[in-house]
Amino acid sequence: MIPRAGSPAPTDERGRTRLGNLFRTTAFKLSFAYLVVFATFAFLALGYVAWNATRVLDDQIVSTIEAEINGLSEQYKAGGLRRLISVVERRAGEPGASLYLVTTAAGERVVGNVGALPPGIIAEPGQTESAYARSGEAKDLDHRAILRIFVLPGGFRLLVGRDVEERDRLRSVIGRTFGSSVGLVVLLGVIGGWFVASRVLHRVDSMTETTRRIMAGDLDGRLAVAGNGDELDRLARNLNEMLERIGELMRGLRDVSDNIAHDLKTPLTRLRNRAEEALRTAETPDALRAAIEAVIEESDGLIRVFNALLTIARLEDAGSAGDVATFDGGQVAREVAELYEPLAADQDLTFTVTVQPDLILRGNRELVGQALANLIDNAVKYGGTGGTIAIAAERVGDAIRLSVADSGPGIPLEERGRVLNRFVRLEAARSRPGFGLGLSLVNAVMRLHQGSLVLEDHAPGLRSVLTFPAVTAGDHA
């Protein structure tokens, strides 16, 4: 599309927007703040160096003048005015000589290399800085010097000074160096701030683009990690873990929906068929009563499924385990085992319980008991006639383990992660009652208690291990 006359080009608009975003980034603002601080520091440091160098040079000039004043005074005392004039004439003619001037009390020039001074300077004893003209030059006061006027016995005036041209030249050099140094600092700071901010903005823009794709429906998208371990990498890793968890929940939601549609279709169809058959074939009250009882039993099974789903959802969404207290995990294992001993005896299963003392846990006693009961129920269901079931409660390091082992067919290694999902049932279990929610419920309970459920090979059979963090003596108290 051709832009209309007078309208800005899209690339210019994007460029201005990107530049505006660059200036608004925290990295650029911090870089600018550091630049201001560093430039101020450099300004003060270089200014102090310049001032100190000038002061030292002035002190050297003054010391030189004082030494010459003292020397010439001694010459005057030793040989009088004639000797002073001779010494001043000799020194004034030397290359790079200081400034000398001897005048009468009325200010009339006697000898020296100073051609002109501002009016009144020679009449005021002491040190001063003034303009002057060299002897033999025009009377224009084009030079400056630090001067010391000393009154000799007899009223004669002795002036000794040093030209400050070198000092002014040094000041000029320092000033140019000062300006270029501060300018270089500012330039490098701006370039460095732009470079840092642009890199940060590039990574933030990449993150923003990824989040937009995720919001658009691409739940498999993940933020790029540069691998340098900075704060943006840590943020990206945390967000990726959060996205992974959200993806797991979304996949779980889809799986639950699919499994509900497939696994509950059969009992609902069976429920409808039994009710329809009762209406069609029941001719006596007893037959109708039996059909209604079958329908109620089927309905109770469906209610149990939905209750289990609600329990799992509540456990996964809860921030705490509800009624939390400290309790003996070994005692819970004994109590749950006692409930299943008669059922195990009916199937001729060898039932053993091994419990260590003082296995203190902190959590919801009812939920832990329900999780252990689900594992024992699976062991009884799949243990087979004449098999064995071993229940153990023990302390291992800083953890407490409740385990249930059976001698049944077990679960293949590649399926042990999948069976923790809802409605997952292996082919060997399709002929047995159940909906594949027991291990999902156990896994949800363990997550809520910061523990873990591990399915291990018992050779033969399966060993299900619940691992809880132990309660220390201080926590228990």
N, C-alpha and C positions, 0 to 999 in steps of 0.2 A: 504494500500500500504506500502511495506517495504522500508524504506529509504535506499539509497545507502550508502556504507561504506564511512565514512569521512564526510558525510553531516550532518549538525546539525539537531537535532530533532525539529519537528514543535513546540512542547511546549516550548523548549528553545528559539526558535526564537520569539514566542509570548511573552514569559516572558521578553526577552531583549527589545522587542518593547514597552511593557507596562512600563518597568522600565525607558526606554528612554523618553517615554511620561510623566512619573511622574516627571522626572527631568526638563522637559521643561515647566511644568505647571506654571502659574503665582503664584498660591498658594505656590508651593514649593520655587520659587524664592523669594517671599516675606518672607516666613518663614526663608529661609537661610539668607536673609538680616537682619531680626530681630535677628536671632541667632548671626550673626557677631557683630551687635550693642550691644546686651546684653552681649555677651562674652567679648567684649572690655570694657564695663562698669564694669563688674564683675572683670576683670583683674586689671583695674585701682583702683577700690574700695578696693579690697583685698590687692593690692600692697601698697596702701596708709596706710591701717591699719597695715600691717607688718612693713613698714618703721617707722610709728609713734610709734608703740610699742617698736621697737628697740631704737629709739631716746629717748623715755621716760626712758627706762631702763638705757641707757648710762648716761642720766642726773642724775638719782638717784645714780648711781655708783660714778659719779664725785662729787656730793654733799656729799656723804658719805666720800670720800677721803678728800675733802676740810675740812670737820668737824674734821676728825682725824688729819690732818696736823695742823690745828689751835690748837687743844687740846695738841698735842705733843710739839708744839712750846711753849705754855704756860708752860708746864712741864719743858722744857729746861731752859726757862727764870727763873722759880722759883727755880729749884734745880740743874741746870747745867747738865753736860753730865752724871754724875752718876745716877741722877734721871731719865733721859731720857732712859738710858740703862735698868734700872729696870722696867720702865713702858712698854718698848717695849718687854722685855723678858716675862713679864706677859701676855701681850695681844697676843703675837705670839703663846703662848702655848694654848690658848683657842680654843675650837672646832669651826670650821667655821670662824676662824680669817681672818682678812685682811692680806695683804702682807706688811711686815715691813723689813727695812734694814737701818742700820746706818753704814756709812763708814767714813774713814778719808778723808782729802782733796785729798790724793793720790789715793783714791779708795779702800783702804784696809778695809775688812769687820771687823766690830766691833761687831755687834749683829743683829739678824733678822732671819726670816724664809725663805728667798730667797736664794737658793743655787747657782744659776748662771744666768747671764744676758749677752746679746750680748755685745761685746766690745764697749765702748764709751757711753753707755746709761746713766750711773751714772754721767758722767761728764757734761751732758747737763741739766740744770735746766728747769723745766716746766713739762707740761703734755705730755704723749706719750702712744701709745699702742705698746706693744712689747711681744716677746716670753720670757719665763723664765723657770727655773727649780726650783722645791721646795727643801728646805733644807733637807738633808738626802736621796735624790733621786739621780739617775744618772745625769750626767751633760748634758744630752740631753734636749734641750729646747722644751719640748713637750706641754707646756701650754702657754696660752696667758692671758695678763692682761692689764688693764688700769693703768698706773703708774704716780705718781706725784713726782718729785725730788725737794726737797727744801734745800737750802743752809743755814745752821745754822751759827750763829756767831762763829768765830774761824775756819771756813772753813769746818766743818763737813757737810756731806751730809745725809739727811733724805729722805728715799724713802717709800712712802705709796701707796699701790695699791689694786685693787680688781680683782680677777679672773673673766674672762668673759665666763666661761664655761656655766653658766646658760643662758647668753644671746645667745650664739651660739646654745644651745639646744632649746631655744625658737625660734630662727630663723629657725632651722631645722623643728620644729613642724609646724610653720607657713608656711614654704615652702611646706611641705607635704600636709597640709590642703589647701593651695592655689592651688596646682596642682590638688588635687582630686576634689576641688570645681569647678574649671574651667572645668575640664574633665567631671564632672557630668552635669554642665550646657550645655556643648556642646552635650553630649549624649542625655540629655532630649530634647534639642532643635532639634536635628536630628530626634529623635523618634516623637516628636510633629509635626515637619514639614512633615515627611513622613505620619503620620496619617491624618493630615489636607489635604495634597495634594492628598492622595489616596482617601479620601472621595469625594473631589471635582472632581477628575478624574473619579471616579465611576459614579457620577451624570452626568458629561459631556459625558462620554461614553454612558450612558443610553439615553441622549438627542440625541447624534449622531446616535445611532441605530434607535431611533424613526424617526428622520429626513430621514434616509435612507429608512425606510419602506414607509414614506410619498412620497418620491421622486419615489419610485417604484410603486406608484399608490394607496396606502392605505391612502386616504384622510380623513378617520375617525380617524387616529392615533393622539394622543395628548401627549404632554410632561408631564412627571410625576411631580407633585408638592408635595414637602415634607411636607409643611404646617408650616415650621418654620419662614416664612416671610423674608428670606435672599434675597440677590441679585439674586441668581439663581432661587428662587421661583418667584420673580417679573419678571425676564426674561421669565420663563416658562409660566406664566400667560399671559404676553403680546403676546408671540408667539402663545399660544393657541387661544387667541382672534383673532389674525391675521389669523390663520389656519381656525378658525370658519368662519370668513368673506370670506376667499377664498373658503371654502366649500360651503357657501351660494351662492357665485357667480357661482361656477361650477354647483351646483344644479339648479340655475336659468337659466344658459346657457342650460343645458339639458332640463329643462322644456320648455324654449322658443323654442328650436329646435323641441321638441315633439309637442308643441302646434301649432307652425307654420305648421308643417307637417299635423296635424289633422284639425285645424280650417281654414287654408287657402286652404285646398284641395277642400272644397265644393265650395267657390266662384270661384276658378280657373276652376273647372270642369264645373260650371254653365256658366262661361265666354266662355269656349271652346264650350259647347253645343249650346249656343246662336249664336256664330259665325258660327258653322257648320249648324245650322238650317237656318240661313239667306242665306247661300250659297245654301242650298237645296230647300228652299220653297219660298224665296222672288222672286216674279214675276214682281213686279212694283218698280219703284224708291222710292215711298213712303214707301213701306214695307221694302225695303233694308235700307232706311234712318232710320226708326224706330229701326231696328235690330242693326244698327251701334250705334245709340244713347244709346241703352240698354247696348251694349258692353262697350261704353265709360263710362257710369255711373258705371258699375261694376268695370272697371279699376280704376276709381277715388276712389272708396271705398278701393281697394287694396293699392293704393298709399297712402291714408290717414293712413292705418294700418302701412305701412312701415315708413312713416314719424313719426308716434307716437313712433314706436320702436327706430328709430334713436334719437328722442328727449329724450326718457328715457335713452338710452345708453349714450348720451352726458351729461345728467345731472348727472348720476351716476359716470361718469369718470372725470367730471370737478372738478378743484380745487377751483373754485369760481363761483359765480352766474352771471358772465358776467358784464353787465352794472349795477353796484350797485349804489344805491342812496337812500336817505331817502324820504319817501312818507307817505301819510296818508292812513292807511289801511281801515279806514271807508269810505273814498271817493272811493277807489277801489271797496268796497262792494256795494256802491250805484250804481256805473256805471255798474257793471256786472249785478246787479239785474234789472236795467232798460232794459237791452237787452232781458231778459227772461220774463218780465211782459206780453208782448203781447202773447207769447206762453202759459204762464200759464193761461191767460184769455181765450184763445181758448179751454182749457181743463176744464174750470170752476173751477180753483184752487184758493183758497184764498191765496194771496201773501202778506206777511208782512215783512218789513225791519226795524230793530232797530239798530241804530248806535250811539255810544257815540263819543264825540268830542276828538280831539287830540290823535289819535291812531297812533303814529309815528312808522313806521317800517323802517328797512334798508335791502335792497335786490334788487331783480330784479322785478320791478313793473309788467312787462308783464307776467313773470312766475307765480307770485302770482295771478294775474287776471285769467290766464288760469286754475290754480288749482281750484280756487273758481268757475269758470265757469263749470268745469267738475262736481263738486259736485252739482251745481244747475241743470245742465242738467240731471244728474241721478235722482234728486228729482222730476223734471218735468216728466221724463220718467216713473218712478215707483210710483209716488204719487197717481195715480188713479184719475178718474173724480170726481170732487166735493170735493177733499181733501184739505189739507193746506200745505203751504210751508212757513217756518219762517227763515229769514236770520238775523243774529245778529253779530255785531262787538262790542267788549267790552274789557275793561282792567280788568284783574284778577291778583292782586298782581303785580309782575314784568313781567307779560306776557300779550300778546294781543291775543285774541281768535276771530277767524272768524268761525262761525258755520252755518250749513244749516240743518234744520230739516224738515222732511216730515211725512205724515200720511200713507205711503205705507206699504207693507208687512214687511219691515225691513230685517235684515240679522241675522241669528242665531248666538248666541255667539261663538259657536265652529268654525264658518266659517269666522269670522271677520278678523282673521290673514291671512287666505289663500286668500281672495279676493284681497289682496294688491299685489299679484303676477300677472305676466303678463298672459293674455289669460285665466284667471280663471273666469268662469261664472257659477252662480248657476242654478239649473234646472228650477227655476221659470222665469229666464231671457233668456232662450234659444230661446223663441219665439219672442223676441224683437230684434231690430237691435243693432249691436254693436259687439265688439271683445274682451271685457274684458281688455282694456288697460287704461281706464280712471283713476281708483283708483291707478294703478301702476304709472302713470304719476304724480298724486298728491303726492304720497308718495316720489317719487324721488325729487320733488320740495321742499318738507318739509325737507328732509335730507340735501339738498344743503343749506338751510337757517337755519340749526341747530334747526329746529322746529320739530313738530310731528303731525301726523294724527291719530286721535282716533275716532273709530266708537262706538257709544253708542246707547242704547235702548231708543227710544222716546215714546214708549207705547201709541198708536201704532206708528210704523214707525221707521225711522233711523235718528239719529243725528250725523252728521259728523263735527268734531271739528278740526280746524287748529290752533295750538298754536305756536306763534312766540315770541322770546325774545324781550322785549320792548327796545326802544332806550332811553338812559338817556339824560338829558339836555346837558351834556358835549359832548357826542358823536354826538348829533344832531347839536351842534354848530360847 
